[in-house]
Amino acid sequence: MAKKNKLAVIKDSNCLNCGYPFSGHEFFCPSCGQKNKGSRITFGNFIKEVFAGFFSWDTKFWRTLITLIARPGKISSDYVEGKRVRYANPFRFYITASILFFLVYGINETLNNFQEINSKSSFSKKKNNNIELDSINRIINNEIAKTQKPLDSTQLELAKQLNIPLNDSLALKNKPRISFGGSTRLDDYIKFNRKYPDINAYTALDSLKQDNTLFNRFLYNRAILANSFFKEQGKRKEFVSKMLSYGSISLFILLPIFTLFLKFFYIRRKYTYVEHLIFVFHTQTVFFLLLTILISVNLFTENVGPEIFIGLFLIYLFIAMKKFYKQGYFKTLIKFIMVNFVYMFLAVIGITFVGLLSFALF
């Protein structure tokens, strides 16, 4: 029986992406780079395209990731020298690293909340089995309440070790309190709300003999929010998450401003502002990657502290500055100190602004 010849696959005569005319043997379009494989999409080809770019160690993503971590300053130097096609775009890679960080952070927070729920459930079961201890706790609380004095740190620690739950009124007296200067209008509202927590803004302003304006009502509602931070742990966590979301956006403003200082420190080096910005994006990407690794490790163990992360990043930053700007150890050290001082100064301003904005919009 004669063997049937396999039919040849007819490729497109023109690129389906840009219309470039093929001569009949091109595997990829010489103009745009799209593969010449026809317009029909099969499920197998679609899945292959989704995972091929991610798991292939020859792609830009993995080459950029490995080189960025293993060779500080290398990618920034190559990018400035024009060797760019082998690496991912600095800004796009920075976005990818920041998204990965917030994803891992969200997973970590979810697991912590789950563990907290389990611990509360276990405590509730244990409490139901300790009837005599509950009776003693009530007697102790009643005796303490008669004195009408807040507990000192030693008494609080002793009550904690004995698992003695304090009355809400006593606990509130010993919790830290927010202050915005001690004599501001918001401080007065916070103190009044702490004393009369069930009064609404309209009644409170009337009692305080304050004008019932939109701004005053807004301030009083912020006072209610401030006091709720010490009563509800969920509120605190939600506020921190809000700050992180605003903080990620504020970095887009902070990094370009920080780059201006970096250009000033290296004013004799013939780098443009954009070339300095590329270096900043690369180092900030490593910052997010190291922080992501720290959180990931702490998902399984709590033995890794933030000081290890800070130490690793500072070492990385020093080496990257020396490799990229090609100066001696002493000059690099001096500018390394100045750069970190400026960064911390801008970070404090940024955190303060983000905190106030989050507090106002929460």
Stockholm file with secondary structure:
# STOCKHOLM 1.0

chainA/1-362         MAKKNKLAVIKDSNCLNCGYPFSGHEFFCPSCGQKNKGSRITFGNFIKEVFAGFFSWDTKFWRTLITLIARPGKISSDYVEGKRVRYANPFRFYITASILFFLVYGINETLNNFQEINSKSSFSKKKNNNIELDSINRIINNEIAKTQKPLDSTQLELAKQLNIPLNDSLALKNKPRISFGGSTRLDDYIKFNRKYPDINAYTALDSLKQDNTLFNRFLYNRAILANSFFKEQGKRKEFVSKMLSYGSISLFILLPIFTLFLKFFYIRRKYTYVEHLIFVFHTQTVFFLLLTILISVNLFTENVGPEIFIGLFLIYLFIAMKKFYKQGYFKTLIKFIMVNFVYMFLAVIGITFVGLLSFALF
#=GR chainA/1-362 SS CCCCCCCCCCCCSBCTTTCCBCCSCCSBCTTTCCBCSCSCCCHHHHHHHHHHHHHCTTSHHHHHHHHHHHSTTHHHHHHHTTCCTTSCCHHHHHHHHHHHHHHHHHHHHHHHHHHHHHHHHHHHHHHHTCHHHHHHHHHHHHHHHHHTCCCCHHHHHHHHHTTCCCCHHHHHHTSCCCCSSSSSHHHHHHHHHHHCTTCCHHHHHHHTTCCCCHHHHHHHHHHHHHHHTTTCHHHHHHHHHHHHHHHHHHHHHHHHHHHHHHHHHTTTSCCCHHHHHHHHHHHHHHHHHHHHHHHHHHTTCSCCCHHHHHHHHHHHHHHHHHHHHTCCHHHHHHHHHHHHHHHHHHHHHHHHHHHHHHHHHC
#=GC SS_cons         CCCCCCCCCCCCSBCTTTCCBCCSCCSBCTTTCCBCSCSCCCHHHHHHHHHHHHHCTTSHHHHHHHHHHHSTTHHHHHHHTTCCTTSCCHHHHHHHHHHHHHHHHHHHHHHHHHHHHHHHHHHHHHHHTCHHHHHHHHHHHHHHHHHTCCCCHHHHHHHHHTTCCCCHHHHHHTSCCCCSSSSSHHHHHHHHHHHCTTCCHHHHHHHTTCCCCHHHHHHHHHHHHHHHTTTCHHHHHHHHHHHHHHHHHHHHHHHHHHHHHHHHHTTTSCCCHHHHHHHHHHHHHHHHHHHHHHHHHHTTCSCCCHHHHHHHHHHHHHHHHHHHHTCCHHHHHHHHHHHHHHHHHHHHHHHHHHHHHHHHHC
//
